[in-house]
Amino acid sequence: MTDLILPSNTDYLNFRHRLPDRRLTPWVQCFWSMGTPGHLTEPRTEKFYPDAGASLSIKLSSSRPLITLCFNRRTLIETLDTTTPCLGIRFKAAGAHSLLGLLPEAFADTYHRVDNELEELSVQKLRLQGLMPVVERLYQLDSQQGLRLLETWLLDRLKSQPPANSRITTIVKAIGELQLPPQQLGATLGFTRRTLERKLKREVGVTPGQLVAYARLNRARHGLLATTLPLTEIALQCGYYDQAHFTHAFQSLAYETPAAYRKRKLSQIYKA
């Protein structure tokens, strides 16, 4: 929904990312890779904050690839393995639905396997079946070549199965920029409140209020890291009523207060 905030341990994780081809920018935030074969280090934990997007991850283990998809409506705390190469696609809100026809609700709040165990695949997961030949080729490529191959796969899908011109994408982008209240945005595009809520729930997986909460959280995280502004000022810039409202709303989503988040992230930056 907004600018990418990179993981805190990018060097340690050997994390790399690339922005998508301009034809994919309405739906894809970035392509990313992580991990180094034989790089034996202690696992690290990282927080993944909700923004109504979805993550498609491909772990290139020696026995067989592990493909997972996750749409997180809450902050997830994951232990990351740096010994096995992993590549992925981070979709913007409604991106996985628009490009792949996947309903977010089917992949909510945990990583669901979508690899080639066909007997276990649902109708939703079968939509990703064409990904397997692409994944097999990743073993012969370096990470940057692999990311380009994933991008080509999505561009081919975009060409063969163009997404419908959904007004939801426009609304989601505007909500992410905190321009106007969701109902006012919906009304300008001809949606009643109930219709807007129903379409957002189906295509994005969240309510209008949740989208606003995610956008405020993301803007606040940027403000806490990129500025030295006091919490009261950041709260007002992000649309919170006051610092108390800011602290409560931030902690309910991020599992730590804004002050604790700023202290932790800045300490990681200065140690790097």
N, C-alpha and C positions, 0 to 999 in steps of 0.2 A: 504494500500500500504506500510505503514511503521508501526513503533511501535505505540501502543495505547497511546494517551494522554487523561488522565481521566478528567472528569468535575471538575471545580474548587471547587464546593460545595459538595464533595462526602459524608461527614458526614451529612450535613444538608439534603441532598436528600436521605440518606440511600442507596447510590448507591453501588452495588456489581457487580462484573463481574468474569467470569471464561473463561479461554482459552479453545478452542475446542479440542476434540479428534484429535490425529495426522492425522487420516484419513480424517478429514474435514479441516485441515489447509490450503490447497490450495484455499479454497473458503470462509472460515468463519474467521473473525477477533476475535470475542468474543461473548459470551452470557452474558446478563446483566439483573439486576433487580433494581428497584427503588421504593421508596415510602413506607409509613407505614400506615395501616388503622387507622383512628382516630387521626393521627398526625397533629393537626391543626397549621399550620404555614403559613406565607405569601408566596405566589407563588414567585418563582425566575425565572429569565431569564438566558438562556445559549446559547452560540453560537455553532452551529454544522457546522464544516468546510468541504468543499468538498474534497473528495479523490477518487471519482468514485465508491464508495461502495454504499450499500443500507441498509436501516434500516427497519426491520420488528418489529413492536411494538404491544403488547397485553396488553390493559388496562383492569384490572379486576374490573369493576364497579359492584355495587350491583344489578343493573337491568339486564344487559347483557354485555358480553365482547365487547370491541371495538378493532378491529384489523386494523392496518394501515400499509402501505408500502410507503416508500419514497426513492427516489434516488435524492440527491441534487447536482446540478452542480454549486451551489453558496452557500455562507454562509447563513444559516438560523438562525434566532433569535427566540427562542421559550420560552414561559412561561410554566414552569414545575409545575405540580400539585403534591404535596408530600402526599396528603391524600388518594390517590387511588393506590394500588399496580399495578405495570407495569413491564412486562418482555419483553425481546426482543432479537433479533439476529442481529448482525452487520455483513453484508456480505462484503467481499473484492470485489474489482473491478471484474466484470464478474461472481461473486459468485452466485447471484440470478438467472442469466441466466443459468449457468451451472447446479445448483442443482434443480432449480424449473422451468426452462424453461421460465422465465419471461423476457420480453423485457424492458430494463430500460426506454426507451422513454415513455412507458405507465404510468410511475409513477414518472415523473420528477418534481422536485422543489416544491412539496407540498405533504402532507400526504393524501394518497388515502385510503378510507375504502375498506377492503377486507373481511368483515365478512359475515354472512349468509343471507344477504338480496339478495337471489338468483335472484330475478327479476331484480336487478340492476347490476348484475355482468357481466362483459365482458368476452370474451373467455380467456383473460389473467388472470383475477381474479379467474376464475373457476379452474385454476391449483392449487390454494391454498385451495380448498374445503375440502380436506382430513385433513386440520389442525384443523377444528372445534371440532372433538371428543377429540383431544389432549388438546385444550383450555379449554373445559369443565372440564377436570380432574385437571387443574391447581388450581381451587378453593379449592380443598381438600389438597393441598400441600403447604409446605413452599417455600420460594423463591429458595433456593438451590436445593430442590427436583424438583421444576418446571423447572429450567434451565437444569437439567439432563434429564428431560422428553423431552424438546425441542431438546436437543442434540440427544436423542434416535430416535426421529421422523426423523431428518435429516439423521442419520446413516441408518435407515430403507429405506429411499428414495434412499440413495446412493447405497445400496445393490440391491434394486429392479430396479432402473433406473440409472445405472452408467452414469456419464457425458461422452460425447465424448472427446477424447483426443485432446483438442483444443490447438493449438500453441499460441492462443491469451493469455492464462493464463501465459505462459512463457514470452511473450513480455511485458505484463502488469507488471509483477513482476520486470523485468529488467528495465523498464522505471521508476518504483517507486524507484529503487535504483540508478537512474541517471547514469547508466553505459555507455550507448552509445546513440546517437540520434535515435529516433524511426525509421526513414527510414533505417538507417544502421542495426538496430536490425531486422527489417522486412525482409530486403534483405538476411540476414544470414539464415532465415527460409523459403525463397522462396516466399515472398510476394512482389508484386509491390507496389508502393506508394499508388495508387488508391485502390488496393485490401485491403491493411492494413487499410486505412482510412474507407472504407466501413464496414469491419468486426468489427473494434473497435466501430464505430458508432452504429452498430446493437447490439453487445454483451455487450459492456461496456457503451454505451450511450454518449461518448465524442470523440473528435478528439485527435490525438497524441499530438498536442500542448497543449491541456487542461490537459492531463495526466502529461506532464512535469511540467506545472504550478502548479498542485496540489502537485506533489512530492516535488517541491522546497519549496512551502508553508509549507508543513509538516516538512521538514528538518529544515527550518528556525525557525519554532515554537519550535522545540526541542532545537535548538541552543540558542535561546533567553532565554529559561527557565533553561537549564542545564549548561550553561556557562556564563562567564562574558566577553566574547569576544566583541570587538567593532563591531558596525553594519557593518563597511566596511569589516572586516574579515569574518563575517557570510555571507555577500552578496557574496563574492568570493567563499566561500566553497559550497554555494548552486547553483552556476552557473549563478548568475546575473553579469551583466557587471560592475556595480559599485554601490555605496550606493544609488544614485538617482534612478537607475533602480530597485533596491531592494525595496525601499520605495514605489515607484509607483505601482509595481506589487503586493506587499504585501497588500497595502491599497485597491487596486481594488478588491481583493478577500476577505480580512478579515474585511474590513470596519473600519480599524484603522491602524495607522502607526506601524512599528515594535517597535519603542520606546514606544509608548502608550500601545501596547500589552504586552511588557515585564514589564512595570511598573504596569499595572493592574493585571496581573497574579501573579507576585511576591508579591504584596501587599495582595492578597487573600491567598497565601500560608503562609505568615508570620502571618496573622490574625488567621489562623486555629489553 
